[in-house]
Amino acid sequence: MTRVVTGVTRCDRDQLPRYDSEDAAQDFVIIREIYENNSSEECFENELEGALEAKVKVIVIEPSKLGDETARWIYVGNCLHKTAVLAGVGCLITGLNWPDCGLIHMSFGFTSVICAGVYAISWQFDPCCKYQIESNSERIKERLSYVQNLNSSSPVVLVRRDDTRRKLLHNVLALSSIGFTSWKIYEWYFK
């Protein structure tokens, strides 16, 4: 049985829902768009933060401003990850296939390392990096099938995913590309 936790209506830290890590791992949280006071936005943010830290599997964000900000944050993290991976692959492919074109694979290598570094500093320890935006409308309907009354027509749905392989991939590629680039620089200037 899936338990649905909905938002609180008052922004009292004592009133915010508590999520047990074992219990919440099976749950579904809806952050309701209910404006009762001047600090409603802060209430929404606190509730989202609590759900993220509790590792809730599915989070539905009704407030459009908070949903948009969260989606943008996740998209930027995804962009950094993909750039690090593609630049790392580009560095290794161009370096092995065209060894005389050093500037090309060096720029790919440095881009990969910079993107992986920014991701590691800014996103790696953020609980939001474990979540992805659910954009498949069929899956959204399936996930929201037992929720009767959403206040928003287009909520942002976050789904928790294991990102261990993803982080490992971009870190290995970034380190491989900087290692390869360093070896090429050493080979050109010191041999």
C-alpha positions as CSV (number, residue, x, y, z in Angstrom):
1,M,0.0,0.0,0.0
2,T,1.4,3.4,-1.0
3,R,1.0,6.2,1.5
4,V,0.5,9.7,0.1
5,V,1.7,12.5,2.2
6,T,0.4,16.0,1.4
7,G,1.6,19.4,2.3
8,V,0.9,21.2,5.5
9,T,-1.1,24.5,5.5
10,R,1.0,26.4,8.1
11,C,4.7,27.1,8.0
12,D,5.6,26.0,11.4
13,R,8.8,24.0,11.5
14,D,7.2,21.8,14.2
15,Q,4.2,21.3,11.9
16,L,6.1,20.2,8.8
17,P,5.8,16.5,8.1
18,R,8.5,14.2,9.4
19,Y,9.6,11.5,7.0
20,D,11.2,8.3,8.4
21,S,13.8,7.1,6.0
22,E,12.6,3.5,5.8
23,D,8.9,4.5,5.7
24,A,9.4,7.4,3.2
25,A,11.4,5.3,0.8
26,Q,8.1,3.7,-0.3
27,D,6.1,6.9,-0.3
28,F,4.8,9.6,-2.5
29,V,4.8,13.2,-1.4
30,I,2.7,16.0,-2.8
31,I,3.8,19.5,-2.0
32,R,0.5,21.4,-2.2
33,E,0.1,24.9,-3.5
34,I,-1.7,26.4,-0.5
35,Y,-1.1,30.1,0.2
36,E,-2.1,30.9,3.7
37,N,0.5,33.5,4.8
38,N,3.4,35.6,3.5
39,S,5.9,32.9,4.0
40,S,4.2,30.2,1.9
41,E,7.1,30.0,-0.6
42,E,9.5,29.3,2.3
43,C,7.1,26.6,3.5
44,F,7.1,25.0,0.1
45,E,10.9,25.0,0.0
46,N,11.2,23.6,3.5
47,E,8.8,20.8,2.7
48,L,10.7,20.0,-0.5
49,E,14.0,20.0,1.3
50,G,12.5,17.5,3.9
51,A,11.2,15.2,1.2
52,L,14.5,15.3,-0.7
53,E,16.6,14.5,2.4
54,A,14.2,11.7,3.4
55,K,14.8,10.1,0.0
56,V,11.1,9.9,-0.9
57,K,10.7,8.0,-4.2
58,V,8.2,10.3,-6.0
59,I,7.7,14.0,-5.2
60,V,5.0,16.0,-6.9
61,I,5.5,19.8,-6.7
62,E,2.4,21.8,-7.3
63,P,3.7,25.4,-6.7
64,S,4.8,26.4,-10.2
65,K,7.6,28.7,-9.1
66,L,9.3,26.1,-6.9
67,G,8.7,23.4,-9.6
68,D,10.3,25.5,-12.3
69,E,13.3,26.4,-10.1
70,T,13.8,22.7,-9.1
71,A,13.5,21.6,-12.7
72,R,16.0,24.2,-13.9
73,W,18.5,23.1,-11.2
74,I,18.1,19.5,-12.3
75,Y,18.5,20.4,-16.0
76,V,21.7,22.3,-15.3
77,G,23.1,19.3,-13.4
78,N,22.1,17.0,-16.2
79,C,23.7,19.4,-18.7
80,L,27.0,19.4,-16.8
81,H,27.0,15.6,-16.5
82,K,26.3,15.1,-20.2
83,T,28.9,17.7,-21.2
84,A,31.5,16.0,-19.0
85,V,30.7,12.6,-20.6
86,L,30.6,13.7,-24.2
87,A,33.7,15.9,-23.9
88,G,35.6,13.0,-22.3
89,V,34.6,10.6,-25.0
90,G,35.5,13.3,-27.6
91,C,38.9,13.7,-26.0
92,L,39.7,10.0,-26.1
93,I,38.3,9.5,-29.7
94,T,40.0,12.5,-31.3
95,G,43.3,11.9,-29.4
96,L,43.5,8.3,-30.5
97,N,42.3,8.8,-34.1
98,W,44.0,12.1,-34.8
99,P,47.1,12.3,-32.5
100,D,48.5,15.3,-34.4
101,C,45.4,17.5,-33.6
102,G,46.4,18.2,-30.0
103,L,44.4,21.3,-29.6
104,I,41.1,19.5,-30.3
105,H,41.5,16.7,-27.8
106,M,43.1,19.0,-25.2
107,S,40.1,21.3,-25.3
108,F,37.7,18.3,-25.0
109,G,39.8,17.0,-22.1
110,F,39.8,20.3,-20.2
111,T,36.1,20.8,-20.8
112,S,35.3,17.3,-19.4
113,V,37.4,18.0,-16.3
114,I,35.9,21.4,-15.7
115,C,32.3,20.2,-16.1
116,A,32.9,17.1,-13.9
117,G,34.6,19.4,-11.3
118,V,31.8,21.9,-11.2
119,Y,29.3,19.0,-10.9
120,A,31.3,17.5,-8.1
121,I,31.5,20.8,-6.2
122,S,28.0,22.1,-6.8
123,W,25.7,19.1,-7.3
124,Q,27.3,15.9,-6.0
125,F,26.2,16.4,-2.4
126,D,22.9,18.1,-3.1
127,P,20.0,15.7,-2.4
128,C,18.2,17.0,-5.5
129,C,20.9,15.4,-7.8
130,K,19.4,12.0,-7.0
131,Y,16.1,13.0,-8.7
132,Q,15.1,13.3,-12.4
133,I,12.1,15.1,-13.9
134,E,9.5,12.6,-15.1
135,S,8.5,13.9,-18.5
136,N,6.8,10.8,-19.9
137,S,3.1,11.7,-19.7
138,E,2.0,8.0,-19.5
139,R,4.3,7.4,-16.5
140,I,3.0,10.6,-14.9
141,K,-0.6,9.4,-15.3
142,E,0.4,6.0,-13.9
143,R,2.2,7.5,-10.9
144,L,-0.7,10.0,-10.2
145,S,-3.5,7.6,-10.8
146,Y,-4.4,7.2,-7.1
147,V,-4.2,10.9,-6.4
148,Q,-7.6,12.4,-6.8
149,N,-7.4,16.2,-6.4
150,L,-4.3,18.0,-7.6
151,N,-4.5,21.7,-7.4
152,S,-2.1,22.2,-10.4
153,S,-2.8,21.2,-13.9
154,S,1.0,20.7,-14.7
155,P,2.8,19.7,-11.5
156,V,6.5,18.9,-11.6
157,V,7.1,15.2,-10.8
158,L,10.5,14.2,-9.4
159,V,11.5,10.5,-9.4
160,R,14.4,9.3,-7.3
161,R,17.0,7.4,-9.3
162,D,20.3,5.8,-8.4
163,D,23.0,7.9,-9.9
164,T,26.1,5.9,-8.7
165,R,26.9,4.6,-12.2
166,R,26.3,8.0,-13.8
167,K,28.7,9.7,-11.4
168,L,31.2,6.9,-11.9
169,L,31.0,7.2,-15.7
170,H,31.6,11.0,-15.9
171,N,34.4,10.9,-13.2
172,V,36.2,8.0,-15.0
173,L,35.9,9.7,-18.4
174,A,37.1,13.0,-17.0
175,L,40.1,11.5,-15.2
176,S,40.9,9.4,-18.3
177,S,40.7,12.4,-20.6
178,I,42.9,14.6,-18.3
179,G,45.3,11.7,-17.9
180,F,45.5,11.3,-21.7
181,T,45.8,15.0,-22.3
182,S,48.6,15.3,-19.7
183,W,50.4,12.3,-21.2
184,K,50.2,14.0,-24.7
185,I,51.5,17.3,-23.3
186,Y,54.4,15.5,-21.6
187,E,55.1,13.6,-24.9
188,W,55.1,16.8,-27.0
189,Y,57.1,19.1,-24.7
190,F,59.4,16.8,-22.8
191,K,60.4,14.2,-25.3
